[in-house]
Structure formats: structure tokens, C-alpha cells
């Protein structure tokens, strides 16, 4: 489990195409400290399994399904990425419950700068709009954010200077894809209510 609090702005240093999958090498001295084979690291909000580590870098295999359902397929050498290690038991939940399971992708629609923050509008797949509510939580490229405004096919978030400086969200331009993970609690509630509604009244 992750919290959506990015620990490090990393970089893709190599991409190896392996037929229906890819192997990424990523630089992240902070998240690789103490990391071992089999550990998990979230890359732009996608939970990946560490294959090898060394010299502040790690490799991870990304299957075709993940490449199709996330924006990782668009990464290339030099791409910057948000990195986060799983939350340790007893650690602080600084953001919200993030699984690292991307629900879909959106794209940056517009950026509106202000004096001390920036409003970013992101497109939203229709099948995810019911999970996104004003003042609710959403994960964008692995960053836990609070929804400012929720529309039928978009939402907006307000980014503080720290988020702009220390995550990829400060670099994204209109048209750039982003990974989206909605609040898992909303999905469980929907499932439970649906099951309750189908119960036999007898």
C-alpha cells in the first residue's frame, strides 16, 4: 500500500523492449536504499516489482496489460517519474490509501497559474467519473491530490509549489497523459451497495 506522497523525482535511464513487455531501468537513490529483489516501488502511481538494484538504480518488468492500461508505455530514456516506496507498518498515512493499481489514464487539459499555486484541469474517462467527487481524493501519476471541481469528463486539482517542484506534475503540459487511480473506498462502497440492492427480500 502507498500513500501518494512522492518521495523522489526519478528518471528512466534505459528501456528494453521484450516482445509483449518492457524492462525499465530507473534512477532513484532514495527509493533504492535498502531495496531488494521482489520489493515494490510505485512509478508514476503504478506498483512495480524490483528485479535488480545497484548504484542508485533499479530495474522492473512491465507487462503488456500494464503498458496498455497506464501511461508507462509512453516513457522513454530521460523521462522523469514519481517514485514512492510502500508505506511501512506504523507509518503515517500522509495522503490517502493508494494501491498502485491504475484505473485508467487522463490527460492534462489546461494549467492556470496563480500567485502561489496552480490549477490543473485533467480529462477523466467516463467510466471513472462516478468515483470522483469535489473535495474527494484522487491519485494522479502517483500523487495524492484533493479534487477541487468534478465534472462529467474532467476534474481539477490545485497544486502547491512543493508539488510543482518535486513531482512530474510541475512538468506536465496540456496533452500529456497521466495515470489515474480513484479512491478504492468508493469502489468498495459501490460494490457493496450493488450487492445489497440485489439481495432477495425474502
C-alpha angles and dihedrals in degrees: 000000000000133000103215093246104130113224099189144008102230135182137229108241100176140009121198117191111219104182105264093011141039135222115218127198112203133185116227116140093181099051094040094055103114092356118144139188109292097025120128127241124176113230112193087337096311116119108229131180119238113239101176137357134197142135093014093307136102137192127222134181117230118200125219092254091057092045089053097045098043140041093252090101089067093057119110137173108302096025113139117231139189112242130196134166120220116274113264118235106270092021125132118270095222096169122015137287107300121179100188089237108128114220095193145313133269133178135234107260102179143347122214114190122210132183096272106008143019131236114220123194116207129190116240129208110242093238091060100045094090090063095053118083136168111275090010126122128262133169117229115187088338095310118124107227139171117238113239099184128007121202132174093266105013146035135198132221132190115230122205121213092261092056091046092050101040105038139051089255088081089059102042116109131197108291095027114128123239133190116243130203117178124211107287091212090065090054093050092048091051091050093048094047091048092052091047091051091054096051118123106252088218 
